[in-house]
Amino acid sequence: MIAYYKKKTLGLVALASLLLAGSVAKPLPRQEEGQGTGISDLDANRQDHRRLSIADNTTTNSSNTTLPDVLRGVNIGGWLVLEKWMYDDDDNPFRGTNATDQYTFDQTPNAAATLKKHWETYFTEVDVEKIASWGINALRIPIGYWAYDDDNDDTPYLRGADEYMEKAIVWARKYGLKVLVDCHGSPGSQNGFDNSGRAGNVAWQSDDNLQQSITVLETMAQKYGSKQYADVVFGLELVNEPISWGSNNFDLTQTWSQQAYNAVRNASDNKELVIVMHDSFTTPWAWQSVGSKILANTPKRDAGFAIDTHLYQNQVASDSDPSQEQHIAKACNWTNSNLLPASSNLPVLVGEFSAQTNVCAYPDGTTTGGRACDVEGCQCSSNVEIPNWLQPLRTASRKFLEAELDAFEHSARGWFLWSYKGPGAWGLENVMRYGLLGERVTDRQLPNQCGFER
């Protein structure tokens, strides 16, 4: 069985439900419920609040800091922060080890040499050129705090990933892409998921770890918020997916986000740098008051704050129940349930989402939820390798992905698919290779499935 799941840890109840449902791969994070031709023809009434650069988008530094009207991006996951579930046999740095995350991997024999080879080969300039040819105009690049932490002697984390971040920024500049630098792993682990660097306990909200997070972010802001990078690095994400339950207090997360915003703003020479905060799995609605406080206390010329939300429909056992048509309806409704209305002045980025759903497609084009079917010619996305998908399953997946993109481009400032490489429909490389989109990400077979007014 190939039930691909993302790389998170659920609460015990949700985890138990996944195991009972027969899910055999990665457990996932809790996710709140309710979530033709080129889409570049956006709604004529796109609101200014969705802009992420300063209010007057014509004011720039000496180099071009103006953002595209729509950020169409992809995550470079699994590169500078290891995530074991993402690799195939050919590019798996974990092969031959018992490691489960970056923390345990970095303690294995030959870890330094293996990491260096992985950094040099997993993602290269050739990939950036390919990504740009598909109409992608932005990269979200995850990296761990340890790459910038001078007081890292008490952990096994190996340094050096920042050198490759800088290479990626140079490549992005060459091919006209913008970059969101994402602090994906924070001191103490902000979520206990392997994507934080260390799976298990969550200790991010200790006083020392919260302060260390800000110190690291100041270092990152001094580098990536410098005028040197202002034409390509448009944003810095403070923390990725801090949970809002268990060991984390959501009120403290919101208070810390304002302190971190001020620290990063003060450390950055580029006053147009967008400072991004993940919504802690609550939805952007819970962040409007924080956004109002930050933007109210910031000079208009310096304004640049956005909320990142991650929207998946493959994260919990109940996500395997809907047909693809129901998945599409839910994606369209995200504009009401999970994204903000035009009356809000808080920009939203969909920093992660996927084309992957657990559905079965029948020869007549109909679909059901689940991982098994007994009709001849029926295929289920969770147990058939994507090169072997027949046209009904490819078409169903394309319909869902196009609907997601339409919803995001209608009600958010932009989107970043997870990820460039990944198993099945998790990888943009597979999405493009196997016809889950057209030659460019703006192509549509079924434009405006959601029925948005234009």
Secondary structure, DSSP 8 states (H G I E B T S, - for coil): ------S----HHHHHHHHHTT--S-------S-----TTS--TT--GGG--S-SSTT---SS-----SSEEEEE-TTTSS--GGG--GGG-TTTT----SHHHHTTSTTHHHHHHHHHHHSS-HHHHHHHHHTT--EEEEEEEGGGS-TT-TTS-----HHHHHHHHHHHHHHTT-EEEEEEEE-TT-SSSSGGGSS-S---TTSHHHHHHHHHHHHHHHHHHTSGGGTTTEEEEES-S---SSTT--HHHHHHHHHHHHHHHHHH-S-TT-EEEEE-TTS-GGGGHHHHHHHHHTS-GGG--EEEEEEE-SSSSGGGGSS-HHHHHHHHHHHHHHTS--TT----EEEEEE-S---EEE-TTS-EEESS---STT-EETTTS-GGG--HHHHHHHHHHHHHHHHHHHHHSSEEEES-SS-SGGG-HHHHHHTTSS-SSTT--SSTTTT----
